[in-house]
Amino acid sequence: MTTPALLPLSGRRIPTLSPGASSFPHHRATLRLSEKFILLLILSAFITLCFGAFFFLPDNSKHKRFDLGLEDVLIPHIDSPKEGKHASGQVVIHGQGGHDEHRHREEEESLRDKIRADHERALQEAKEKLRKSREELQAEIQTEKNKVMEDLKKKEAGPKPLPPVPMPKVVGVSDGEPPEPDAKERRDKIREMTKHAWDSYRQYGWGHNELKPLAKKGHSTNIFGNSQLGATIVDALDTLYIMGLHDEFKDGQEWIEQNLDFGVNAEVSVFEVNIRFIGGLLAAYYLSGQEVFKLKAVQLAEKLLPAFNTPTGIPWAMVNLKSGVGRNWGWASAGSSILAEFGTLHMEFVHLTYLTGNPAYYQKVMHIRKLLAKMDRPNGLYPNYLNPRTGRWGQHHTSVGGLGDSFYEYLLKAWLMSDKTDTEARKTYDDAIEAIERHLIRKSNGGLTFIGEWKNGHLERKMGHLACFAGGMFALGADGSPDDKAGHYLQLGAEIAHTCHESYDRTVLKLGPEAFKFDSGLEAVAVRQNEKYYILRPEVIETYWYMWRFTHDPKYRQWGWEAAQAIDKYCRVSGGFSGVKDVYSSNPTYDDVQQSFFLAETLKYLYLLFSSDDLMPFESWVFNTEAHPLPVLHLGNITLPGSEPAQR
C-alpha cells in the first residue's frame, strides 16, 4: 500500500548561455570566477611562502637551542621501570639535558634545507602557473574537478564488504503453471500486459522513476526527490523474475549496476524508498542471488539512517540522501510523522541487520515499537499522527486506509517473517485489530461490511481503496488468532473482499474509485469528483489473491479477471498503461501516469492469482507492502545482532 501521491515540488532553473554566446570573454578583467579563484590562490600561496621564509627560516646569529628535548616535554613516562612513579600516582615528566649539540645542529640544518626546497618548489610552480594561458588554466581546473568527482564516486561506490551469512532457503520462485487451461490462458495474458508496460517504459521512460504513457516520456514526483533513480526498474525486478521475463530482468540489473546512484542531492520519502527500493532490491537479491542488489540496498539504507536523528527516534518523513537532513510533510498534523510511514520499516530493516550484521537497523525499528507500546491510545486505537519532537499524538485520526494501513500489516508480517517467534508483534497486532473491529468496522444498511475512519470521536462512514488490502490481511492473520477466532477473521476477510468488489462492480468501467461512502442511501459509491479516479492501484486484487489462496473459491479468480480485463480495456494505451480520472464515465480522461507500483503489485498479484500455490508459498515468503517477497527467517537459535533471544 502506498500513501496518496503528492504533487511534485517546483524546480528552479539555472540560467544558461544564449546560443552563440562566447563562453570565454576576451578582456582579462572579465575572467570567469574559477580562473580568478585559481590565480588568487597561487598569488596568496606565493606571498605566504615569502613571508614564511622571512620570519621562520632559522638564523644562526639569533637561534637559541633548548637543551630540553621536545619529546621529553610532551611524552610522559608512566610506570616506567627506569623512572618510577610517585606514591601519589602523579605522572613524572623528566627533562633530559646535555644532549649532543652536534645532533641538534644537524637537525636545524636539515630543517632549513627542507623549508628552502619547499619554498623554491612552490615559487617555481607559481611562476609556471602564471605563464599558462587561460585555456590551459581552465583545462587544469576541469581536470581537478573531474578528479574530485571521481574520488566522490569511488567513496560512494566502495561499500564495506558484508559479512557472509547463510542464505535463507529459496523455495518456489519460478514456474507455478496452473493445471487449469483457462487459468493458464489468463496468466499468459497478464504476462503480456506486464511486457507491454515494461517495454513501453524501456522505450520512453528508461531511467526515469515512472512513465507518462500518453506523452511518452519520463515522469517523477517529489517522493523520489525529482531525481532519476529508476523507481520502475527497481520496483518491477522481482515481478519480471517471477514471470520468467529474464531478458528484461537482465536489462534492469545492468541499469542498476551502471547507473543507480544514491549519492544525489535529493530529498526523498523514507517510507516510499524503503518499501520500493530497499524492498525491491532485497527481493531481487533473494530471488536471483546477485550480490549487486544486496550492496545497493545497504548503500541506500545507510542514507536513510540520519532520518532517525530526532528527539524521540521516530524518523522524519523525508531525508536528503546527500546531506542527511530530515523534515516532515508540511501538510501533516502539527509537524507530525505518519503512522503508516514510520511503522512500515520493520520487515526490510530486520533483513538489513541479518545481511549486514549491523544491529542499528533492527534496534531502530524495535525502538519505535517500544515507544508506541508505552503510549496511551484513545479507545485502544493508534492515531495516524505522532510528533517526532515531543513524542505526542497529533490529530486523533485513525484509519486502516491511507496514513495507517501498513502499520497493522507489518505487525502481522513481522510475526510471520520471524517464523512466528516474534510473539510481541503478534500480540500488538491482535490488540490493534480488536480495537479496529470495535470502533471502525460496521455493516451498511445494504449488508456490506466496511471499515470507516475515526476522526476526533466520530466515525466517518467512508472507505478508501487503500483499505481494501485489509481483507487479505485478515485472512493472512486468521491462523494464530486468539480465542479460536480463525474462522471469524477468514469470514471478515471475505466480507471486505465482497464490499470492495461491489465498489468496482457499481462503476461504469468496472474499476474501483479511490474512496467510497456508505450513507445517504449510497453504498460503495464515490460521491466527490476527486474520489472517482483509479490510478492502477493493487489493493483489491491483493485481497482477491489472499482469499483465493486460503479458500480456493473460484469467484476470486473471476473477480480478478474482471479487473484485469477492465484495466486492459480502459487503461491500456500505445505507450503503456494510464490511470483514469472518472470510473463512472464511459469516456474517461487519462491521468497519464504509469505508476511503478502497477508493475510491482497489481500485475504481480494478478499473475499469482492465476498461478498454482507452489509459486511463492506462504510458508517461505512474506510480501512487503509493495508486494516485494522477503524470505521467512528460520533463525532457530540464531539471534539477530542487537536483539534479545526470541521467545516462543
C-alpha positions as CSV (number, residue, x, y, z in Angstrom):
1,M,0.0,0.0,0.0
2,T,1.2,3.5,-0.8
3,T,0.3,6.8,0.6
4,P,-1.6,9.2,-1.7
5,A,0.6,10.6,-4.5
6,L,1.8,14.2,-3.8
7,L,2.3,17.0,-6.3
8,P,6.0,17.4,-7.3
9,L,7.8,20.4,-5.9
10,S,8.5,23.2,-8.3
11,G,12.1,23.3,-9.5
12,R,14.4,26.3,-10.1
13,R,16.0,26.6,-13.5
14,I,19.7,27.5,-13.8
15,P,20.4,30.3,-16.4
16,T,22.3,29.1,-19.5
17,L,24.2,30.9,-22.1
18,S,22.3,32.1,-25.2
19,P,23.1,30.3,-28.4
20,G,26.3,31.6,-30.0
21,A,27.4,33.5,-26.9
22,S,31.1,33.1,-26.1
23,S,32.0,31.2,-23.0
24,F,35.3,32.9,-22.8
25,P,35.3,36.7,-22.8
26,H,38.3,38.4,-24.4
27,H,39.1,41.0,-21.8
28,R,41.3,39.9,-18.8
29,A,39.1,41.8,-16.3
30,T,36.1,39.6,-17.1
31,L,37.8,36.3,-16.3
32,R,35.4,33.7,-15.0
33,L,35.2,33.1,-11.3
34,S,37.0,29.7,-11.3
35,E,40.0,31.3,-13.1
36,K,40.2,34.3,-10.8
37,F,40.0,31.9,-7.9
38,I,42.9,29.8,-9.0
39,L,45.1,32.9,-9.7
40,L,44.3,34.3,-6.3
41,L,45.2,31.0,-4.7
42,I,48.6,31.0,-6.5
43,L,49.4,34.6,-5.6
44,S,48.4,34.2,-1.9
45,A,50.4,30.9,-1.7
46,F,53.5,32.8,-3.1
47,I,53.1,35.8,-0.7
48,T,52.6,33.4,2.3
49,L,55.7,31.5,1.4
50,C,57.8,34.7,1.1
51,F,56.6,35.9,4.5
52,G,57.1,32.5,6.0
53,A,60.6,32.3,4.7
54,F,61.4,35.8,6.1
55,F,60.0,35.2,9.6
56,F,60.6,31.5,10.2
57,L,63.8,30.5,8.4
58,P,66.4,29.7,11.2
59,D,69.1,32.3,11.7
60,N,72.4,31.2,13.2
61,S,73.1,34.5,14.8
62,K,69.8,34.6,16.6
63,H,68.9,31.0,17.0
64,K,68.9,29.7,20.5
65,R,69.0,26.0,21.3
66,F,66.9,24.4,24.1
67,D,68.7,21.7,25.9
68,L,65.4,20.2,26.8
69,G,64.3,17.7,24.1
70,L,60.8,18.3,22.8
71,E,59.8,14.7,23.2
72,D,60.7,14.9,26.8
73,V,58.2,17.6,27.5
74,L,55.3,16.1,25.5
75,I,55.7,12.4,26.3
76,P,55.1,11.4,29.9
77,H,56.9,8.3,31.3
78,I,54.2,6.4,33.1
79,D,55.1,3.4,35.3
80,S,58.5,3.1,33.6
81,P,60.7,0.7,35.5
82,K,63.6,3.1,35.0
83,E,61.9,6.3,36.1
84,G,59.4,5.1,38.7
85,K,56.2,6.8,39.8
86,H,55.4,8.9,42.9
87,A,53.4,7.2,45.5
88,S,50.7,9.7,45.0
89,G,50.2,8.4,41.5
90,Q,51.3,11.6,39.8
91,V,53.0,11.3,36.4
92,V,56.7,12.3,36.4
93,I,58.0,14.3,33.4
94,H,61.7,14.0,33.1
95,G,63.9,16.6,31.3
96,Q,67.0,15.2,29.6
97,G,69.6,18.0,29.4
98,G,73.1,17.7,27.9
99,H,72.1,16.1,24.6
100,D,74.7,16.1,21.9
101,E,74.9,19.6,20.5
102,H,76.2,18.4,17.1
103,R,73.0,16.3,16.6
104,H,70.8,19.5,17.1
105,R,72.8,21.5,14.6
106,E,72.4,18.8,12.0
107,E,68.6,18.7,12.7
108,E,68.4,22.5,12.3
109,E,70.4,22.4,9.1
110,S,68.1,19.7,7.7
111,L,65.0,21.7,8.6
112,R,66.4,24.8,6.9
113,D,67.2,22.8,3.8
114,K,63.7,21.4,3.7
115,I,62.0,24.8,4.1
116,R,64.2,26.3,1.3
117,A,63.4,23.4,-1.0
118,D,59.7,23.7,-0.4
119,H,59.9,27.4,-0.9
120,E,61.8,27.1,-4.2
121,R,59.4,24.4,-5.5
122,A,56.3,26.5,-4.7
123,L,57.9,29.5,-6.3
124,Q,58.7,27.6,-9.4
125,E,55.1,26.2,-9.6
126,A,53.6,29.7,-9.1
127,K,55.8,31.0,-12.0
128,E,54.7,28.2,-14.3
129,K,51.0,28.8,-13.5
130,L,51.4,32.5,-14.3
131,R,52.9,31.7,-17.6
132,K,50.0,29.5,-18.7
133,S,47.1,30.7,-20.9
134,R,43.5,30.9,-19.8
135,E,42.7,27.8,-21.8
136,E,45.5,25.8,-20.1
137,L,44.3,27.0,-16.6
138,Q,40.8,26.1,-17.4
139,A,41.8,22.6,-18.5
140,E,43.7,22.1,-15.2
141,I,40.7,23.3,-13.3
142,Q,38.5,20.9,-15.2
143,T,41.0,18.1,-14.5
144,E,40.9,18.8,-10.8
145,K,37.1,18.9,-10.8
146,N,37.0,15.5,-12.6
147,K,39.4,14.1,-10.0
148,V,37.3,15.3,-7.1
149,M,34.2,13.8,-8.8
150,E,35.9,10.5,-9.3
151,D,37.1,10.4,-5.7
152,L,33.5,11.1,-4.6
153,K,32.1,8.4,-6.8
154,K,34.7,5.9,-5.5
155,K,33.7,6.8,-2.0
156,E,30.1,6.2,-2.8
157,A,30.7,3.0,-4.8
158,G,33.1,1.5,-2.3
159,P,30.9,-0.2,0.3
160,K,32.4,-2.2,3.1
161,P,32.4,-5.9,2.4
162,L,29.4,-7.5,4.0
163,P,29.8,-10.5,6.4
164,P,28.9,-13.9,5.0
165,V,25.5,-15.1,6.3
166,P,23.6,-18.2,5.4
167,M,21.2,-17.6,2.5
168,P,17.6,-18.4,3.6
169,K,16.2,-21.4,1.7
170,V,14.7,-20.1,-1.5
171,V,11.6,-22.0,-2.4
172,G,9.0,-21.7,-5.3
173,V,10.5,-18.8,-7.2
174,S,9.6,-19.8,-10.7
175,D,7.1,-21.7,-12.9
176,G,3.8,-22.2,-10.9
177,E,1.9,-23.1,-14.0
178,P,-1.7,-23.8,-13.1
179,P,-3.3,-27.1,-14.1
180,E,-6.5,-25.4,-15.4
181,P,-6.3,-24.4,-19.1
182,D,-8.3,-21.2,-18.6
183,A,-6.2,-20.1,-15.7
184,K,-3.1,-20.7,-17.8
185,E,-4.5,-18.6,-20.6
186,R,-5.3,-15.8,-18.3
187,R,-1.9,-15.9,-16.7
188,D,-0.3,-15.6,-20.1
189,K,-2.4,-12.5,-20.7
190,I,-1.2,-11.0,-17.5
191,R,2.4,-11.7,-18.6
192,E,1.7,-10.0,-21.9
193,M,0.3,-6.9,-20.2
194,T,3.4,-6.8,-18.0
195,K,5.6,-7.0,-21.1
196,H,3.7,-4.1,-22.7
197,A,4.1,-1.9,-19.5
198,W,7.8,-2.7,-19.2
199,D,8.6,-2.4,-22.9
200,S,6.9,1.0,-23.0
201,Y,8.8,2.2,-20.0
202,R,12.0,0.8,-21.6
203,Q,11.4,2.7,-24.8
204,Y,10.0,6.0,-23.4
205,G,11.0,6.4,-19.8
206,W,14.1,4.4,-19.2
207,G,16.0,5.6,-16.1
208,H,13.2,7.9,-15.0
209,N,11.2,6.9,-12.0
210,E,7.9,6.4,-13.8
211,L,6.3,6.8,-17.3
212,K,3.9,9.2,-18.9
213,P,2.4,6.7,-21.4
214,L,0.5,9.3,-23.4
215,A,3.2,11.9,-23.6
216,K,5.7,9.0,-24.0
217,K,8.3,10.4,-21.7
218,G,9.6,10.0,-18.1
219,H,7.7,11.1,-15.0
220,S,8.5,11.7,-11.4
221,T,7.0,13.0,-8.2
222,N,8.6,14.6,-5.1
223,I,8.5,11.3,-3.2
224,F,11.6,10.5,-5.2
225,G,13.2,13.9,-4.8
226,N,12.7,14.7,-8.6
227,S,15.9,12.7,-9.3
228,Q,16.2,9.9,-11.8
229,L,16.5,6.8,-9.6
230,G,14.8,4.3,-12.0
231,A,12.0,3.5,-9.5
232,T,10.1,1.5,-12.0
233,I,13.1,-0.7,-12.8
234,V,13.7,-1.5,-9.1
235,D,10.0,-2.0,-8.4
236,A,9.5,-4.3,-11.3
237,L,12.5,-6.6,-11.0
238,D,11.0,-9.3,-8.9
239,T,7.8,-9.3,-11.0
240,L,9.9,-9.9,-14.1
241,Y,11.9,-12.7,-12.4
242,I,8.8,-14.5,-11.1
243,M,7.2,-14.3,-14.6
244,G,10.3,-15.7,-16.2
245,L,11.0,-12.5,-18.2
246,H,14.7,-13.0,-17.7
247,D,16.0,-10.8,-20.6
248,E,14.0,-7.9,-19.2
249,F,15.3,-8.7,-15.7
250,K,18.9,-8.6,-17.0
251,D,18.3,-5.2,-18.7
252,G,17.1,-3.9,-15.3
253,Q,20.1,-5.4,-13.5
254,E,22.6,-3.8,-15.9
255,W,21.0,-0.4,-15.4
256,I,21.2,-0.7,-11.7
257,E,24.9,-1.8,-11.8
258,Q,25.8,1.1,-14.1
259,N,23.5,3.9,-13.1
260,L,21.8,3.6,-9.7
261,D,23.5,6.2,-7.6
262,F,22.2,7.2,-4.1
263,G,24.8,10.0,-3.7
264,V,22.5,12.5,-5.2
265,N,21.3,15.8,-3.7
266,A,17.7,14.6,-3.4
267,E,15.0,14.8,-0.7
268,V,13.1,11.5,-0.7
269,S,10.3,9.9,1.2
270,V,11.8,7.5,3.7
271,F,8.7,5.3,3.6
272,E,8.5,5.1,-0.2
273,V,12.1,4.5,-0.9
274,N,12.2,1.8,1.8
275,I,9.2,-0.2,0.5
276,R,10.0,0.3,-3.2
277,F,13.8,0.5,-3.4
278,I,15.1,-1.4,-0.3
279,G,12.3,-3.9,-0.5
280,G,12.7,-4.3,-4.3
281,L,16.4,-4.7,-4.2
282,L,16.3,-7.2,-1.3
283,A,13.7,-9.3,-3.1
284,A,15.7,-9.2,-6.3
285,Y,18.8,-10.4,-4.3
286,Y,17.0,-13.2,-2.6
287,L,15.4,-14.4,-5.9
288,S,18.4,-14.1,-8.1
289,G,21.4,-14.3,-5.7
290,Q,23.0,-11.4,-7.5
291,E,25.2,-9.5,-4.9
292,V,24.8,-6.1,-6.6
293,F,21.2,-5.9,-5.3
294,K,22.2,-6.5,-1.7
295,L,25.0,-4.0,-1.9
296,K,22.8,-1.3,-3.4
297,A,20.1,-2.0,-0.8
298,V,22.7,-1.5,2.0
299,Q,24.1,1.7,0.4
300,L,20.6,3.2,0.4
301,A,19.8,2.0,3.9
302,E,22.8,3.9,5.2
303,K,21.5,7.0,3.6
304,L,18.2,6.7,5.4
305,L,19.6,6.3,8.9
306,P,20.0,10.0,9.5
307,A,16.2,10.4,9.3
308,F,16.1,8.7,12.8
309,N,18.1,11.6,14.4
310,T,15.1,13.1,16.2
311,P,14.5,13.6,19.9
312,T,12.2,10.5,20.1
313,G,13.8,8.3,17.5
314,I,10.7,8.4,15.4
315,P,12.1,9.2,11.9
316,W,11.3,12.2,9.7
317,A,9.1,11.5,6.7
318,M,11.8,12.8,4.3
319,V,15.5,12.8,4.2
320,N,18.1,14.4,1.9
321,L,20.2,11.5,0.6
322,K,23.3,13.7,0.4
323,S,23.1,15.9,3.5
324,G,21.2,13.6,5.8
325,V,18.9,16.5,6.8
326,G,15.3,15.4,7.5
327,R,11.9,17.0,7.8
328,N,8.2,16.2,7.8
329,W,5.5,16.8,5.3
330,G,4.1,20.4,5.6
331,W,0.5,19.1,5.5
332,A,0.9,16.6,8.3
333,S,-0.8,17.4,11.6
334,A,1.4,19.8,13.6
335,G,4.6,18.7,12.1
336,S,3.9,15.0,12.8
337,S,5.4,11.8,11.4
338,I,2.8,9.4,9.9
339,L,2.0,6.0,11.5
340,A,1.9,4.1,8.2
341,E,5.3,5.6,7.3
342,F,7.4,5.1,10.4
343,G,5.5,1.9,11.1
344,T,6.4,0.3,7.8
345,L,10.1,-0.3,8.1
346,H,10.3,-3.4,10.2
347,M,10.5,-6.1,7.5
348,E,13.2,-4.5,5.4
349,F,15.2,-3.4,8.4
350,V,15.3,-6.8,10.0
351,H,16.6,-8.2,6.8
352,L,19.2,-5.5,6.6
353,T,20.5,-6.4,10.1
354,Y,20.5,-10.1,9.1
355,L,22.5,-9.4,5.9
356,T,25.0,-6.8,7.3
357,G,25.5,-7.8,10.9
358,N,24.8,-4.1,11.7
359,P,22.4,-4.0,14.7
360,A,21.4,-0.4,14.0
361,Y,18.6,-1.3,11.6
362,Y,16.9,-3.8,14.0
363,Q,17.4,-1.5,17.0
364,K,15.8,1.5,15.3
365,V,12.6,-0.3,14.4
366,M,12.4,-2.0,17.8
367,H,12.8,1.3,19.5
368,I,9.7,2.6,17.6
369,R,7.7,-0.5,18.7
370,K,8.7,0.0,22.3
371,L,7.9,3.7,22.3
372,L,4.4,3.0,20.9
373,A,3.8,0.3,23.4
374,K,4.3,2.8,26.3
375,M,1.9,5.4,24.9
376,D,-1.8,5.8,25.8
377,R,-4.1,5.0,22.8
378,P,-7.5,6.6,22.7
379,N,-10.0,3.7,22.7
380,G,-7.1,1.3,22.0
381,L,-6.7,2.9,18.6
382,Y,-3.4,4.3,17.1
383,P,-3.8,7.8,15.8
384,N,-2.2,8.4,12.4
385,Y,0.0,11.3,13.5
386,L,2.9,11.3,16.0
387,N,5.2,14.3,16.7
388,P,8.8,13.2,16.5
389,R,10.0,16.1,18.7
390,T,7.6,15.7,21.6
391,G,6.5,12.1,21.3
392,R,2.9,13.1,21.5
393,W,0.0,12.1,19.2
394,G,-1.2,14.7,16.7
395,Q,-4.8,14.9,15.5
396,H,-6.8,11.9,16.7
397,H,-7.5,10.4,13.3
398,T,-7.4,6.6,12.9
399,S,-7.6,4.8,9.6
400,V,-6.9,1.3,8.2
401,G,-6.6,3.1,4.8
402,G,-4.1,5.8,3.9
403,L,-1.9,7.1,6.7
404,G,-2.4,4.0,8.9
405,D,-2.8,0.9,6.7
406,S,0.6,-0.8,6.5
407,F,1.5,-0.2,10.2
408,Y,-1.0,-3.0,11.1
409,E,0.1,-5.1,8.1
410,Y,3.7,-5.0,9.3
411,L,2.9,-6.1,12.8
412,L,1.3,-9.3,11.5
413,K,4.1,-9.8,8.9
414,A,6.9,-9.3,11.5
415,W,5.5,-12.3,13.3
416,L,5.2,-14.3,10.1
417,M,8.7,-13.4,8.9
418,S,10.2,-14.4,12.2
419,D,8.9,-17.9,11.7
420,K,6.2,-17.0,14.2
421,T,8.7,-16.3,17.0
422,D,8.1,-12.6,17.4
423,T,5.1,-13.0,19.7
424,E,5.2,-9.4,20.8
425,A,4.4,-8.3,17.3
426,R,1.5,-10.8,17.1
427,K,0.1,-9.6,20.4
428,T,0.3,-6.0,19.3
429,Y,-1.5,-6.9,16.0
430,D,-4.3,-8.8,17.8
431,D,-4.9,-5.9,20.3
432,A,-5.0,-3.4,17.5
433,I,-7.4,-5.4,15.3
434,E,-9.7,-5.9,18.3
435,A,-9.9,-2.1,18.8
436,I,-10.5,-1.6,15.0
437,E,-13.3,-4.2,15.0
438,R,-14.9,-2.5,18.0
439,H,-14.7,1.1,16.7
440,L,-14.2,1.1,12.9
441,I,-15.8,-1.9,11.3
442,R,-19.5,-1.6,10.6
443,K,-22.3,-3.1,8.4
444,S,-24.2,-0.9,6.0
445,N,-28.0,-0.9,5.6
446,G,-27.5,-3.0,2.5
447,G,-25.4,-5.6,4.4
448,L,-21.9,-4.5,3.2
449,T,-19.1,-4.7,5.8
450,F,-16.9,-1.7,5.6
451,I,-14.0,-0.1,7.6
452,G,-14.7,3.5,8.4
453,E,-12.3,6.2,9.7
454,W,-12.3,7.6,13.2
455,K,-11.9,11.4,13.4
456,N,-12.0,13.1,16.7
457,G,-14.5,10.8,18.3
458,H,-16.7,10.4,15.2
459,L,-16.9,7.5,12.7
460,E,-16.8,8.7,9.1
461,R,-18.7,6.1,7.0
462,K,-16.2,6.2,4.1
463,M,-13.7,3.5,3.0
464,G,-10.7,4.1,0.8
465,H,-9.4,1.8,-1.9
466,L,-6.2,1.5,0.1
467,A,-8.2,0.0,3.0
468,C,-9.3,-2.9,0.7
469,F,-6.0,-4.6,1.4
470,A,-7.3,-5.4,4.9
471,G,-9.4,-8.3,3.6
472,G,-6.2,-10.1,2.6
473,M,-4.6,-9.1,5.9
474,F,-7.5,-10.6,8.0
475,A,-7.3,-13.8,6.1
476,L,-3.5,-14.0,6.4
477,G,-3.7,-13.4,10.1
478,A,-6.6,-15.8,10.7
479,D,-4.3,-18.7,11.6
480,G,-2.9,-17.9,15.0
481,S,-5.8,-15.6,16.1
482,P,-6.6,-15.6,19.8
483,D,-9.7,-17.4,21.2
484,D,-10.1,-19.7,18.2
485,K,-11.2,-16.8,16.0
486,A,-9.5,-18.1,12.8
487,G,-12.9,-18.8,11.1
488,H,-14.2,-15.4,12.2
489,Y,-11.3,-13.5,10.6
490,L,-11.4,-15.5,7.4
491,Q,-15.1,-14.6,7.1
492,L,-14.3,-11.0,7.9
493,G,-11.7,-11.0,5.0
494,A,-14.3,-12.5,2.7
495,E,-16.8,-9.7,3.6
496,I,-14.3,-7.0,3.0
497,A,-13.4,-8.6,-0.4
498,H,-17.1,-8.6,-1.3
499,T,-17.6,-4.9,-0.4
500,C,-14.5,-3.9,-2.4
501,H,-15.7,-6.0,-5.4
502,E,-19.0,-4.1,-5.1
503,S,-17.1,-0.8,-5.3
504,Y,-15.8,-2.0,-8.7
505,D,-19.0,-3.5,-9.9
506,R,-21.0,-0.4,-9.3
507,T,-18.9,1.7,-11.7
508,V,-19.2,2.1,-15.5
509,L,-15.6,0.9,-16.1
510,K,-15.8,-1.9,-13.5
511,L,-12.7,-0.3,-11.8
512,G,-12.9,0.9,-8.3
513,P,-12.8,4.5,-7.1
514,E,-10.2,6.0,-4.8
515,A,-12.8,6.2,-1.9
516,F,-16.5,5.3,-1.5
517,K,-19.2,6.2,1.0
518,F,-21.9,4.3,2.9
519,D,-24.5,6.9,3.8
520,S,-27.4,9.0,2.3
521,G,-28.7,5.9,0.5
522,L,-25.5,5.5,-1.4
523,E,-23.3,2.4,-0.7
524,A,-19.8,1.6,-2.1
525,V,-20.0,4.6,-4.4
526,A,-17.8,7.6,-4.7
527,V,-19.5,11.0,-4.1
528,R,-16.9,13.6,-4.7
529,Q,-15.3,14.1,-8.1
530,N,-11.8,14.0,-6.6
531,E,-12.5,10.4,-5.3
532,K,-13.7,8.9,-8.6
533,Y,-10.3,8.2,-10.1
534,Y,-8.4,4.9,-10.5
535,I,-4.6,5.0,-10.6
536,L,-3.8,1.4,-11.3
537,R,-4.0,0.5,-7.6
538,P,-3.5,-3.1,-6.4
539,E,-5.2,-3.4,-3.0
540,V,-8.5,-5.1,-4.2
541,I,-6.6,-7.6,-6.4
542,E,-4.2,-8.2,-3.5
543,T,-7.2,-9.3,-1.3
544,Y,-8.6,-11.5,-4.1
545,W,-5.2,-13.3,-4.2
546,Y,-5.0,-13.9,-0.5
547,M,-8.7,-15.1,-0.4
548,W,-8.0,-17.4,-3.3
549,R,-5.0,-19.0,-1.6
550,F,-6.9,-19.6,1.6
551,T,-10.3,-20.7,0.2
552,H,-9.8,-21.6,-3.5
553,D,-13.3,-20.2,-4.1
554,P,-13.4,-19.6,-7.9
555,K,-15.2,-16.3,-7.6
556,Y,-11.9,-14.6,-6.5
557,R,-10.2,-15.6,-9.8
558,Q,-13.3,-14.5,-11.7
559,W,-13.3,-11.1,-9.9
560,G,-9.6,-10.7,-10.6
561,W,-10.1,-11.5,-14.3
562,E,-12.9,-8.9,-14.5
563,A,-10.5,-6.3,-13.1
564,A,-7.7,-7.4,-15.4
565,Q,-10.0,-7.1,-18.5
566,A,-11.2,-3.6,-17.4
567,I,-7.6,-2.4,-16.9
568,D,-6.6,-3.8,-20.3
569,K,-9.7,-2.2,-22.0
570,Y,-9.8,1.3,-20.3
571,C,-6.2,1.9,-19.0
572,R,-4.1,0.5,-21.8
573,V,-2.7,2.9,-24.4
574,S,0.0,2.6,-27.0
575,G,2.7,3.9,-24.7
576,G,1.8,1.7,-21.6
577,F,-1.0,1.9,-19.0
578,S,-2.5,5.0,-17.5
579,G,-4.8,5.8,-14.6
580,V,-8.3,7.2,-15.4
581,K,-9.9,10.2,-13.7
582,D,-13.5,9.1,-13.5
583,V,-14.5,5.4,-13.3
584,Y,-18.2,6.4,-13.6
585,S,-17.7,7.9,-17.1
586,S,-18.0,5.9,-20.3
587,N,-15.5,8.2,-21.9
588,P,-12.9,8.8,-19.2
589,T,-9.8,11.0,-19.4
590,Y,-6.4,9.7,-18.6
591,D,-4.1,10.9,-15.8
592,D,-1.1,10.0,-18.0
593,V,0.9,8.2,-15.3
594,Q,2.1,4.6,-15.3
595,Q,2.8,4.1,-11.6
596,S,5.7,2.0,-10.6
597,F,3.5,0.0,-8.2
598,F,1.4,-1.1,-11.2
599,L,4.3,-3.4,-12.2
600,A,5.4,-4.2,-8.6
601,E,2.0,-5.0,-7.2
602,T,-1.1,-5.0,-9.4
603,L,0.3,-7.2,-12.2
604,K,2.2,-9.4,-9.8
605,Y,-0.9,-10.2,-7.7
606,L,-2.9,-10.9,-10.9
607,Y,-0.2,-13.3,-12.1
608,L,0.0,-15.1,-8.8
609,L,-3.8,-15.3,-8.7
610,F,-3.7,-17.4,-11.9
611,S,-0.7,-19.4,-10.8
612,S,-0.5,-22.6,-8.7
613,D,0.0,-22.3,-4.9
614,D,3.6,-23.6,-5.1
615,L,4.7,-20.3,-6.7
616,M,5.9,-18.1,-3.7
617,P,4.4,-20.3,-1.0
618,F,3.3,-18.5,2.2
619,E,5.4,-20.9,4.4
620,S,8.6,-19.5,2.8
621,W,7.8,-15.9,1.7
622,V,6.2,-12.8,3.2
623,F,5.3,-9.9,0.9
624,N,6.2,-6.4,2.0
625,T,3.6,-3.7,1.4
626,E,4.9,-3.1,-2.1
627,A,4.5,-6.8,-2.9
628,H,8.2,-7.5,-2.7
629,P,8.7,-11.0,-1.3
630,L,11.1,-11.5,1.5
631,P,12.0,-14.9,2.9
632,V,10.9,-16.1,6.3
633,L,13.9,-16.1,8.6
634,H,14.1,-19.6,10.2
635,L,16.6,-18.3,12.7
636,G,16.1,-21.1,15.2
637,N,18.6,-20.4,18.0
638,I,20.4,-17.7,16.0
639,T,19.9,-14.2,17.4
640,L,19.9,-11.0,15.3
641,P,22.7,-8.6,16.3
642,G,21.3,-6.2,18.8
643,S,18.2,-8.3,19.6
644,E,17.1,-10.4,22.6
645,P,16.8,-14.1,22.0
646,A,13.4,-14.9,20.5
647,Q,10.7,-16.2,22.8
648,R,8.2,-18.8,21.6
